[in-house]
Amino acid sequence: MNKRTIVLSLALTSFFAIANTKAQEKKVKPEDTEVWLPEPMIVTPGHTNNDAPSDAIVLFNGHDINEWKGENGGDVKWKVEKEAITVANESGGIVTKKVFGDCQLHIEWRAPEIVKGSGQGRGNSGIFLMSRYELQVLDSYNNKTYVNGQAGSIYKQLIPLVNANRKPGDWQTYDVIFTAPRFNQDGSVKAKARITVIQNGILVQNNATIMGSTEYTGIPTYKKHNDKEPLLLQNHGDSVSYRNIWIREL
């Protein structure tokens, strides 16, 4: 076969390929790529971005603490007043009675208006997803400390992208998307936990990988646990307040 024949053969092949593609394109209609089922479930939003949507579990509405118990069992001893719940010294933390895995969490918190202490000793508390993975609560407004321990950090692991803190005494918001870790049957990690956090409307953790359970000393590691575990609010000895807590299971 000479070069002329080869060129002619290739040209004819290209021609028929283009013609076939165009023919197929002519047969495709807009409705061929429309998906109608299944329809997404209808969820009614709250009146504002901070209000609980219709499918949320309201964990604290400003009045009762029926969704909570003491960290070590027994009744909650934190103070409920002015539509907020405030840490009470020497009373331990509090945990939800229900358990959660993948979730969307909204929670509002406030450091004491009267500033006492500095660094980690100033407005310190924490939100422990699955009772293990701590999203730090701290008065980080003009308050220097190690950056993987300031507000918006995943404590001792992930530094927040920015410092988005309001001044002490002002209410602050966390909106959290949390993906729980997955474990193999032998206890090894199949997929690590991931977290996105928006603080006061500003992104501070962007689908970040959590390296293991929160540790004050040492390297975080994973140990196999249940698919769902309680949410825990820490008592670190400072009078931090919380309000408007709701969660959506994902």
N, C-alpha and C positions, 0 to 999 in steps of 0.2 A: 504494500500500500504506500503510494507516494505522499509527499507532504501536502499536495493540493487536496487529495482525497481525505486526508486526516482533518485538515482545516474545515473542509465542507461538512464532514461528519460532526465535528464539534459544533459548528454553527447551527446545524439542524437540531442537534440535541438541545442546545440552549434555547432555540426558538420554540420547540415543543414544550420545554419545561416552563418557559415564561407564559406560553399560551394556556397551559394546564393550570398554572397558578392563577391567572386572571379569570379563567373559567370558574375555579373554585371560589374566588373572591366574589364573583357575581352571584353565586348561589347563597352566600352568607347574608342573613338579614339581621337588623338590629335586635329583634326579639330573640334571636338564637343565643344571645349572651345575657339575657335577662333571667334572674333567679327570683322566684316568687315564694318559695317555701323552703324550709320552715320560716314563719314570720317571727321576728324577735319579740320577746315578752314585753308588754307595756309596763313601764315603770314611771310613775308620776313624780316629777322632781319636787323638791321643797320650794317654798316661796322665795328663798334666797339660796345661794350656793352652800351656805352652812347648815341649812335645815335638812333633816333626814328625808330621803326619798321614800316612796311608799313601800319598797321591799326591804328597807333597812331594819335591823334590830337596834332599838334604842337602849343603850346601856346605862345612860344617865340623863334624865330629863330636867334636872335641877331640883327635884323634890325627893324622890325615893331612891333607895339603894338596893332594891329587890334583886337586881341582876348581879350583885356582888357578895362576896364573903371575905373573911379575913384570910390572909395569906397562909396561915397555919390552922385554918378552920375557925369556926365561931363567927360572931357578929362583927360587922364593920364598926370600927371605933373612930373613924375620921369624922370631921365636923361637916354637917350639911347646913348651909345658910346662904341666903342671897343667891339662890339658884346655882350654887357651886359646892363642890366637895373639897375639903382642905385636909392635907396631911396632919395627923395628930401625933405628936412625939411619943415614942416608945409604944406605938400601937401596931407596928408591922405594916407590911404592904397589904394591898387588896387584890383579889383575883376575881375574874368573872366565873359565874356558875356554869355558863355555857362554854363550849370549846370551839376553837376556830382553826382553820388552816389558811388556804388562799383567801384573801379578803381585801376589801377597801375599807379603810378606817378613817373616820374624822374625829378629831379630839382637839379641844381648846384648853390651854393651860396659862397660868399666870404665876410669875415669880413675885415674892413679896415686894411691896412698894418701898418699904424701909430696908435699905441695903445693909446687910450684915455679912462680914467675912469677904473672902476673895477667892479667886480660882474655883476649885471644885467645892468649896465651902460656901457657895453663894447661890441660893435658889436651886438646889440640886434635887432631882428626882429622875425617874426614867420610865419609859413605856416598853415593857418586855413582850414582844410578840411571841406567842407560843410559850410564854414564861421563860424564854431563853435568849432571845435576840433583842438587845436593848437599843432603842432609839433614845438618845440622851435628851433629857430636859435639864436646862441649866440657864441661869441668868448670864448670858454671854454678851450683854450690852456693855461695852467698854470694860470688859473683864477678861484679863489675859489668863490663859491656861493652855495646856497641851491641846493641839488643834483636833486630834482625834478623840477629844473628850468634851468639846464644846457642844452647845445646842445644835441639833441637826445632824450630829455625827451618829454613826453606828458605833457605839462606845468601844474605844481601843482598836477599831478596825478601819472605818471609812470616814475620811475627813469631808465635811460638807463643802459643796461647790462654792458657796458664799456664806457670809455671816448675815442672816436676814432677820436679826433679832430686833424686837421693839424694846423700849425702855422698861425697867422693872415697874410692876404695877399695872402694865397694859396687858390685855388679853392677846394671846398668840394662837395661831392655828397650825395644826399638822394635818395634811391630807396624805394618806399613805396607801400605796398599792403594794401588797406583799404576796409573794409566791413562796409557799412553804417548800422546804427541801423534800426530796424523794430518796428513799433508801431501798437498796436491794434486800432480799431475804436474809442474806448473810450479815446484814448490818452495815455494809459499805455504802458509800454515798453514790446514788445514781444521778442526782442533780442537786446542786447547792441552792440555798434560798436566795431570792432576789428581792430588791426593794427600791421603790421610787417614793420620794418624800417631797412634798411641796409645803414650804413653811411661809406663812403669811402671803401666799400667792406667788412665791418664788421657788423655783426648783433648786433643791439642795442635795438630793440624791437621785441619780438618773439610772434606773434599772440596774443598780449596783449589786454585785455579788457579795453575799455575806459569807465569811470564811469559816464560821462555826459559832458555837455558843459563846456568849459574852463572858470574858474572863477579866478580872481585875489584874491578875498576875499571870503571865505566861501566854502561850500562843493559843488562839481559839481553835477548837476542833469540833467535829460532829460526833455525836453519839445517837444511835437510832432511838427514835421516840415515836409516839402516836402520830397519826395523820392530822389530828386536831388536838390542840391544847389550849388552856385558858390564857386570856390576856391578863397581864400583871402590871399594876401601877406601884412603883417603888416608894417606900418610905426611907428617905435618906437623912431625915432629921430636920429638913427645912419646910417651912409652911407654904408649900406649893399648892395651888388650887387647880381644879379641873372642872370643866362644864361641857355640856352639849357633846356627849360622846355617843356616836353611832357607828355601826359596822354593817357591811354587806358581805355576805359569803359569795365567793366567786367560784 
